[in-house]
Amino acid sequence: MGQLIFVTGGARSGKSTYAENLARESGQPVAYIATAIAFDDGMKDRIAKHQAQRPNHWGTIEQYKDFQTIAENPIFKQARVVLFDCLTVMTTNNMLDFPVDYDTCSMETVGEIEAAIKLEVEKLLDVCQDKTLIVVSNEVGLGLVPAYKLGSYFRDIAGRMNQLVAGRADEAYLLVAGLPMKLK
């Protein structure tokens, strides 16, 4: 039986570093699932910094959907610990995969998109059930209500995905200014 650890916090709160330290301290083989897509210079820089701060011997799987397929990945098979960074980027990428105009689409369509994203999260949790899974995610509920529909839908969907994972987690941490607060 595996363990689920949820690590959340605001932007630049130290959540990825904290999660990486948890994985490193386990002493077990680690698979790092990176969900980011290098779509601009800012994201390329962020990815490069994340790559530089984690150990070279960790295997990396670049994937943000179709998590049932990682079960056969040799990196995944060897790992005892899976570090998933991050749930909110995964949510964004999945939302943008749908060919919809978020300014004009129906709430039914938004509900279908959320259901598809929830299914992806459940696939991840299922495929990792025999491993220690550390999920990193941004806390999206502490800011202003977004002024545009896509931002508002994202905040709502990401918040519910955070609740799903945190609800199933064995441990949960909130990072503020690099300091972890144990929630669960």
C-alpha positions as CSV (number, residue, x, y, z in Angstrom):
1,M,0.0,0.0,0.0
2,G,1.4,3.4,-1.0
3,Q,1.2,6.8,0.6
4,L,-0.2,10.1,-0.7
5,I,1.4,13.4,0.3
6,F,-0.1,16.7,-0.9
7,V,2.1,19.8,-0.9
8,T,0.4,23.1,-1.7
9,G,1.2,26.8,-1.4
10,G,1.3,30.0,-3.3
11,A,3.6,30.9,-6.1
12,R,7.3,30.8,-5.0
13,S,6.3,29.5,-1.6
14,G,8.9,26.7,-1.6
15,K,6.5,23.9,-2.3
16,S,8.5,22.2,-5.0
17,T,11.7,22.4,-3.0
18,Y,9.9,21.0,0.1
19,A,8.4,18.1,-2.0
20,E,11.8,17.4,-3.6
21,N,13.4,17.2,-0.1
22,L,10.7,14.8,1.0
23,A,11.5,12.6,-2.0
24,R,15.2,12.9,-1.5
25,E,15.0,12.0,2.2
26,S,13.0,8.8,1.4
27,G,16.2,7.3,0.1
28,Q,14.1,5.5,-2.5
29,P,14.3,5.6,-6.3
30,V,12.3,8.6,-7.5
31,A,10.3,9.2,-10.7
32,Y,9.6,12.9,-11.3
33,I,6.5,13.6,-13.4
34,A,6.9,17.0,-14.9
35,T,3.6,18.5,-16.3
36,A,4.9,21.8,-17.7
37,I,5.1,22.6,-21.4
38,A,7.9,24.9,-22.5
39,F,5.7,27.3,-24.5
40,D,7.7,30.6,-23.9
41,D,11.0,31.8,-22.5
42,G,9.6,32.3,-19.0
43,M,8.4,28.7,-18.8
44,K,11.7,27.4,-20.4
45,D,13.6,29.2,-17.6
46,R,11.3,27.9,-14.9
47,I,11.7,24.3,-16.2
48,A,15.5,24.7,-16.4
49,K,15.7,25.9,-12.8
50,H,13.5,22.9,-11.6
51,Q,15.8,20.5,-13.6
52,A,18.9,22.0,-12.1
53,Q,17.7,21.7,-8.5
54,R,16.8,18.0,-8.5
55,P,19.2,15.1,-8.5
56,N,20.4,13.8,-11.9
57,H,19.7,10.2,-11.0
58,W,16.0,10.8,-10.7
59,G,14.1,9.7,-13.8
60,T,11.9,12.3,-15.4
61,I,8.6,11.6,-17.2
62,E,7.2,14.6,-19.0
63,Q,3.4,14.0,-19.1
64,Y,0.2,15.8,-18.1
65,K,-2.5,13.4,-19.1
66,D,-3.1,9.7,-20.0
67,F,-1.5,8.6,-16.7
68,Q,-2.6,5.0,-17.1
69,T,0.1,4.7,-19.7
70,I,3.0,5.4,-17.3
71,A,2.6,2.0,-15.6
72,E,4.8,0.5,-18.3
73,N,7.4,3.2,-18.3
74,P,10.8,1.8,-17.0
75,I,11.4,5.0,-15.0
76,F,8.0,4.6,-13.3
77,K,8.5,0.8,-12.7
78,Q,11.8,1.3,-10.9
79,A,10.5,4.1,-8.7
80,R,9.2,3.7,-5.2
81,V,8.5,7.5,-4.9
82,V,6.7,9.5,-7.5
83,L,7.0,13.3,-7.3
84,F,4.2,15.0,-9.4
85,D,4.9,18.6,-10.1
86,C,2.3,20.1,-10.5
87,L,-1.4,19.6,-10.4
88,T,-2.3,23.2,-11.3
89,V,-0.1,23.1,-14.4
90,M,-1.6,19.8,-15.4
91,T,-5.1,21.3,-15.0
92,T,-4.1,24.3,-17.2
93,N,-2.7,22.1,-19.9
94,N,-5.8,19.8,-19.9
95,M,-8.1,22.8,-20.0
96,L,-6.2,24.3,-23.0
97,D,-6.4,21.0,-24.8
98,F,-10.1,21.4,-25.3
99,P,-11.0,23.5,-28.4
100,V,-13.4,25.8,-26.7
101,D,-13.8,29.5,-26.3
102,Y,-14.1,29.9,-22.5
103,D,-15.8,33.3,-22.9
104,T,-18.7,31.8,-24.7
105,C,-18.9,28.1,-23.8
106,S,-21.8,26.7,-21.8
107,M,-21.5,25.7,-18.1
108,E,-22.3,22.2,-19.3
109,T,-19.1,22.2,-21.4
110,V,-17.1,23.5,-18.4
111,G,-18.6,20.7,-16.4
112,E,-17.5,18.1,-19.0
113,I,-14.0,19.6,-19.1
114,E,-13.8,19.4,-15.3
115,A,-15.0,15.8,-15.3
116,A,-12.3,14.9,-17.8
117,I,-9.6,16.5,-15.7
118,K,-10.9,14.7,-12.6
119,L,-10.7,11.5,-14.5
120,E,-7.0,12.2,-15.2
121,V,-6.3,13.0,-11.5
122,E,-8.0,9.7,-10.6
123,K,-5.9,7.8,-13.1
124,L,-2.8,9.3,-11.6
125,L,-3.9,8.3,-8.1
126,D,-4.8,4.8,-9.2
127,V,-1.6,4.1,-11.1
128,C,0.5,5.3,-8.1
129,Q,-1.5,3.5,-5.4
130,D,1.5,1.1,-4.5
131,K,4.1,3.9,-4.4
132,T,4.6,7.0,-2.3
133,L,3.1,9.8,-4.4
134,I,4.0,13.4,-3.6
135,V,1.7,15.8,-5.4
136,V,2.6,19.5,-5.7
137,S,-0.1,22.1,-6.4
138,N,-0.7,25.8,-6.2
139,E,-3.2,27.0,-3.6
140,V,-5.6,29.0,-5.8
141,G,-8.2,30.0,-3.3
142,L,-6.4,32.9,-1.5
143,G,-6.3,35.4,-4.3
144,L,-8.8,37.7,-6.0
145,V,-11.6,36.4,-8.1
146,P,-10.3,36.4,-11.7
147,A,-11.8,39.1,-13.9
148,Y,-12.1,36.8,-16.9
149,K,-14.0,33.5,-17.4
150,L,-11.0,31.2,-18.2
151,G,-9.3,32.3,-15.0
152,S,-12.4,31.9,-13.0
153,Y,-13.1,28.4,-14.4
154,F,-9.4,27.5,-13.9
155,R,-9.5,28.6,-10.2
156,D,-12.7,26.6,-9.6
157,I,-11.5,23.4,-11.3
158,A,-8.0,23.6,-9.8
159,G,-9.5,24.2,-6.3
160,R,-11.7,21.2,-6.6
161,M,-8.8,19.0,-7.9
162,N,-6.8,20.2,-4.8
163,Q,-9.7,19.2,-2.6
164,L,-9.9,15.8,-4.2
165,V,-6.2,15.1,-3.7
166,A,-6.0,16.6,-0.3
167,G,-9.0,14.6,0.8
168,R,-7.4,11.4,-0.1
169,A,-3.9,12.3,1.1
170,D,-2.3,10.7,4.1
171,E,-0.4,13.9,4.8
172,A,-0.9,17.5,3.5
173,Y,1.3,20.5,3.9
174,L,0.8,24.2,3.2
175,L,4.0,26.2,2.4
176,V,4.3,29.8,3.3
177,A,7.6,31.7,2.7
178,G,9.4,28.4,2.6
179,L,8.0,27.1,5.8
180,P,5.8,24.0,5.9
181,M,2.6,23.9,8.0
182,K,1.3,20.4,8.4
183,L,-2.4,20.3,7.6
184,K,-3.0,16.6,7.9
